[in-house]
């Protein structure tokens, strides 16, 4: 509880409340300057409050506003308690009031007073405010006038990368990074800039930074002299200047592309002359259960085929250099093929994906048709047996309707060992 019998608020205990009231009654009856006296009291002065926050000319973004006005308390030699009257106006002469508080309570021991404006004020306006103290009969002067402005915030959304696509294999050592322009809202009056970051590692420890001003619909930057046979990662963010400072979007999702491998040396000609390595099987006599790749250029030579009860390996001279594409969430280089003579006719099919540089796949004889190919006649009913002549080949992606390039190895024939 607090008492104002001498004109100054002070804290008193609950037990002393009755004695305080009695003492106040005695003072009122004996003191000619008691608060019960009506009208202005001669000699009474009330100082103007001193505005403290927000600072003069502060700009407040509308999305964050609840405006709280603070001022240092007035002082008075009056025996009466006083309160505050606060005005907010759209004009400097206070003829267009937008908010008025007529009786803001005085703090217990002076100090600072805070007042929150409710409801929120409209955005994109400059406002003037002032405050004064009064006790019902005596009125102090207004404080100095202060201003604040409420503005609609500028928002820049995260840009969306356009190209190169995730996992794309470039055809050379130059790249153009392209992003779709960010959506913006609010009073955007300055150019929007894009910060592209290019890095050989996904952590972007020391990225190369390339900036560009927003283009029409999309924005792009170019970079040449990239290292061959390397993965690169890139991301982008957008920014612009507003009245409250720089507004920056978050980063886009990280994108990745790969530069091509160095051109392989031409394969050594087979004994007796000739060019590309030859197939050991006439592919014109083969029924292809997946894409017919017999006309694809032979750019790689099978150097070894090894078969165990659980693994098949097909080594070749261009492993890790075929064009890549994305399957689900993995980057694949191509497919491994198997050829078999069934009921007097040759059939060929892909049976698994190859990651970059991969030449070995886990497989048993029973799994080829049952779990991998699953197309008649190379389905669950077909299992290679010891002594069967089986063909193997590697190629770029050749199933599911997606094609990354047209390259393959020659076909070699081996004897199934178990």
N, C-alpha and C positions, 0 to 999 in steps of 0.2 A: 504494500500500500504506500501511497505517498501523500504529502500534505502541501498546500499552497497558501497557508494562512499568512505568511509574510511575503507573498508574491513570488517566491522562488520554490520550484518543486524540490522535494527531498523525500527520501525513503524513510518510512517509519515502520515499526513492528505492528503486527495485528493487535497485540495486547495493549499497545499504547494508543490505539485509535480513539477510544472514548475520551481519554485525557487530552489528546490533541484537539479533538473537536471542541471540548470545553474551553481549552486555552484559546482557540481561535475565536470562539464567541466572545470571550473577555476582551481580546484585542480589538475585535470589530467594534464593540461598544465604546471602547476607550480611545480608539485611534480615529481622528478625523479623516485620515486618508484610507479608511477601510475600503475593500472592494465593493461594499454595498453602496458607496457614494456614486450617484448617477452623473453622467456627463464627463467631459474631458477634465483631467486633473492638471492644474497649472504646474508648469515646470517639468512635466513628464516628457521624456524623450525615448524614442524607440529607433534603434539603428537599423539600417537596411541590411538584409541578409546578403551573403556573398556567394554567388553561384560558383560551384566547383566542378561539376561533371554533368553532362559530357563537356569536353573542352570546346571553346568557341569555334564554330565552323565544322564540327565533327560530321562526317558522312557515315550514316548507318544504313547497312543493307537491309532491305525490307524483309527478306527471308529469315533474318536473325533478330528482328526487332522485337524486344519489349523495351520501350524507352523508359529509363529511370533517370529522373532529374534529382541532383543533389546540390545542397547549398549549406553553407555554414550558418548556424543559428544567429538571429538578431539578439541584441541585448537591450535591456530597459531598466529604468529606475522606478517603474511603476510597481505598486503593490498588487496590481491585477495580473493574473496570468494572461498570456497572449497566445495567439495562434497565427497561422499563415494563410495568405491568399495567393494562389499561383495562377498565371495566365499563359496560355500558348496561343499564338496568333499566326495567321498566314501572311500578315503584313507587319511592317516595322512600327506602324503607329497604333497597333493593337485594335484596329477597327473591325477586323475579321477574326474573332476568336473562334478557335476550333476545339479548345478544351479549357475548362476553368475549374479549379478546386478552391472552394471558399472557406474551408475550415480544416486546415492540416494541423494536427496536434503538435504542441511544443515538446521537444525531448525533455527528459527529466532533469538533466544537468547541462543544458546547452549543448554544444558540440555540433555535429553534422546531422542534417535532416535529409532523408531520401523519400522520393515520391514516385511511384510507378504509374505511368499513364495507361489507363484501361478504358475503352478498347484501344487497339492499335490504330495508329494514324495512317491515312492514305500515303502511298509511296510517291516518289518523284515530286516532292515539294520541299521548299525551304521553310523552316519554322523558326519563330522568335518566341523567347520565353523570359518571364520576369517573375519576381515574387516579392511580397512585402509582409510585414508583421503588423498586427492590430490587436487591441484588447477589448474591443466593443465600444470604446469611447475615444481612445487615442489611436491614431493610425500612423505607422512609420512610412518612410519613403520607399518607392520601389527600388529593387536592386538594379544593378547594371543589366542591360539586355544582352542575352546570349542567343546564339543561333545553332541549330543542327539541321541536317538535311537527311531525308529518308529516300533511298534510291532502290529501284528494282535491281537485284543482283544479276551479274553476267555469269552464265553457266556455259562451259564448254564440255561436250560429251567426249567419251573415249573414241578415237578414230578406229576405223575398221580396215585392216590391210586388204589390198586387192590382188597384188602380184609382186613377186612370183608366188605361186601356190605352195603350200606346205609340202616339203619333200621334193620339190621340182628339181630336175637335173638341167643345168644350163647347157647351152650349146657352145659357149665360149667363156672367156674370163671377164666379161663385162655384165653388169646387171643394172636394171632400173627398178628401184623400189617404189611401189605405187600404193597409196592409201586412199580410200574414199574419204571425202571431207567430213569433218566432225559436224554434228548438229550443235547449234548454239541457241541460247535464249537470252532475253534481256537486251538492254541497249548496247549492242556491240557496234562500236564506232571506229575501232582500230583494226588493222590487218590481223588475220589469224596466221600464226607461224607453226610449222611442223618440225619437230626434232626427231630425225631418224637416227637410230643407233644400230651399227653393224659390228658384229663380234664373231670371232672364231670359237667362242665358248658360250654356252647357254647362261652362264652366270653374269655375263656382261661386266667382267672385272675391269677391262680397259677398252671400252667400245670406241669405235670411230664415230664421230658425230657429224652429221650433215644436216643443215637446216634449209628450209625453203618456205616461201610465202605461199599462202593458199592459192591453188589454181581453180579452174572452172570444173566443179564436180569432183575431180580427183586431183591429188598433188603427188608429184614424184620427184625423185632425185636419182642420179646415175653415178655409178662407180665402176672404174675399169681396173685392169691389172690385178685381178684377183688371183690367188694361188690355185693352181690346178689340183684336182682330186682332194678337195677339202669341203667340209660342211661349214656353212655360215649361218648365223642366227641374226634376226633383226626384229626391231620393234619401233613404235612411233608414238608420240604424244603431241598434243596441240596446246597452244597458249595464245592469249591476247591480253592487252592492257585495258583495265577498266578504271573508273575513278577511285576505286579503293586499292588498286595495285594490280599485280599480275595474276591472272586467272589461268590455271593450268589443269588440263584433263589428266586422268590416269593413263598409264601405259596400255597400249594395245596388247593382245595376246602375242606371245613370241612366235615368230615364223622361222622356218628353216629351209635352206636350199643347198644344193651341192654343185660344185664346179666339176667339169668333165675330167676324166683321167687323161694323162698324156697319151698321145697316139702310140699304140704298141708298134714295135718293129715288125716288119713284114715277116710272116712265118717262113721258116726255111723250106725250100721246095722239097718235095719227096724225091727219093732216089729215082733217077732217070728223068728228072725235070718235071715241069708242071707247075700249077699255081696253088690254089686253096687245097687243104686236105680233103680227101675224097671220103664219101660215105661208104661204109662197108655193107650197106643195105640199099637196094633200089627203092627210094621213097615213092617212086611212081606206082609201086605195087602195094603201098601201105594205105589202109583205111585209117584216117586220123579221127579219133574220138573227140579231140578238142580242135583247136584251130590248126588248119593245114599250114605248116611252116616250111614245107619242103623247098619253097622258092626263096626263103630268107637267105641273105648272104651268110656264108660260113666265115666268121671272123675270128674264131678261136678253135684250137686243136685239142682234142682229148688226149691227155698224156698218160692217164692211168685209170683203171677201174678196179676197185677192191671191194669184195663182198664178204661180209661176215654174217653169222646168224642174226645179228641185230642192227647192222649198219651197212649202208651202201655209200661209197665215195666215188665221185666222178671228177677227177682233177682235170683242169684245162688251162690253157695259156692266158685266158682273159678273165679269170675269176676276179670278181670285184670291180669289173670295168664295164659290164653291161649297163644299159640305161635303167634307172630305178623308177619305182612308182610306189604309191601308198596303198596298203591293204589293211583296212581296219586301223589299228594304231601302230603298225609296223611299216618299216621301209623295206621293200622287197626288190631283189635284183632280177628275178626271173623264176623259171621252173626247171625241174629235172624231168626228163622223159624216159619212158620204158617202152620197148617194142617186143612183141611176142607173136609167134606163129600159132594160131589157134584154128583147128579144123582146116588146115591147108592154106590159110590166108594170114597175111601179116596185118597186125593192128598196132597203133601207137597212141599213147595218152600221157599227159602230164600227171604226176602223182604227188607233188608237194611244192611248197614255196621255198625260195632260197633268199635268205638275208644277204646283205652285201658281203661278197667274198666267200660265202659259204659253199662248200663242195660235198659235205657229208650230211646224210640224213639218217635218222634212226628208223629202221623198217625191218620187218620180218617178211618172209615169203607170203604168209597168209594175209598180211595187211594190205598189200598193193591193191587188190581188187575190192576186198571187203570194206576197208576203211578209207581208201584214198580215191581210187578211180570211180568205182561204182557205176560203170556204164557197160552194158552188155556188148561184147562177150567178156570184157575185162572187168567182171564184177566178182562177187563172192564165190562164184563157181570156178574162177580161174586162179590157180596157184602155180608159180614156176616150180619145176622139179629138177632134181640133180640131173645134169647132162643136157638140159634144155639150152638152146641157143637164144640168148636174150640180147637185145640192143639197148644202148644208153646214149643220151644226148642232153646237153644243156641248151636253154634258149632264154631270150628276154621274155617278159610276161606274155603268156599265150593262152590264158583261160579267163573266164568270167566277163568277156567282152571288153576288157580294158587292155590297151596296148601302150607300152612306153617306148618301144623301138623295135626294129626288125633285125635281130642278130641271133646267130646260133653257132653251136659247134658242129663238127662232123659226127656221124653216127658210128659207133664202134660196136662190134658183136663180141660177146663173151659167153663162156659156158657156165651155167648156174652151178655153184659148187656143192649144194646140199639139198 
